[in-house]
């Protein structure tokens, strides 16, 4: 059955929670958190060899008043550090004594990857293709199952925090399954101004959460393996915007900016036999027309130069940083409306 913390009309909230007198402690993986209390604890309460690879921090703030449960997840890819810091700061800024509902943050789901700067898990699998997981599978499947069954299924809404990968950068954006009206409203009220349609790949946390009946979106911003203050600040504010929209805080719900909703997007790639040193001339956020030059690729061995040309008209929402590239390497991500 679908969770529903959103408005009956998609304009006014229509929340249904226990009366204040019934609002009590919540139990999360064996820990009891009382109303008005915030706890930080490890997912696995032991120091075994296995736990050192599977463990992750869990932050829970139980509000003093009834309300929904919002989950912030980050570090599914261990090299995507902006999201880790967004989740931590958003949680730290939340006062459980004035909170309505519950905030759960998993700031470093792939904690081993965060420590070592690795995108994937120790078994070399991409955790964001393993959800909802299973208890008898690989390390990725075990972690995915533990997170999904013990945390995600407690959520009424979920925001998954990411950056670009593999020496690329993303313009701050929300990705969401816009065919779901509750998900669409969550995406718009994050307040970043750019929403890109997409349900996500099979096995991704966002896709599988929505399939389980829980509205979920993904925030993408910046580059991997670094902390970028502007992107972190936007992410923290977005989380606060969502909490205000859900009626969890005393903050006034901010007027949402004009949102550019992009129905389609595609990557512009290095052509066959056109590898070399990539030098972009376009930037994130540029609005380009079909036929515009976006950059060049120079073959350092032959001195041949190839222009990278946009095949579509749209906005650059992602791009590779200057680097050596080979045929097929994704250089620019361009999005547009139908």
Secondary structure, 3 states (H helix, E strand, C coil): CCCCCCCCCCCCCCCCCCCHHHCCCEEECCEEECCCEEEEEECCCCCCHHHHHHCCEEEEEECCEEEEEEEEEECCCCCCHHHHHHHHHHHHCCCCCCCEEEEEEECCCCHHHHHHCCCCCCCCCCHHHCCCCCCCCCHHHHHHHHHHHHCHHHCCEEEEEECCCCCEEEEEEEEECCCCHHHHHHHHHHCCCEEEECCCCCCCHHHHHHHCCCEEEEEEEEECCCCCHHHHHHHHHHHHHHHHHCCCCCCCCCCCCCCEEECEEEEEECCCCCCEEEEECCCCCCEECCCCEEEEEECCCCCCEEEEECCCCEEEEEEECCEEECCCCEEEEEEECC
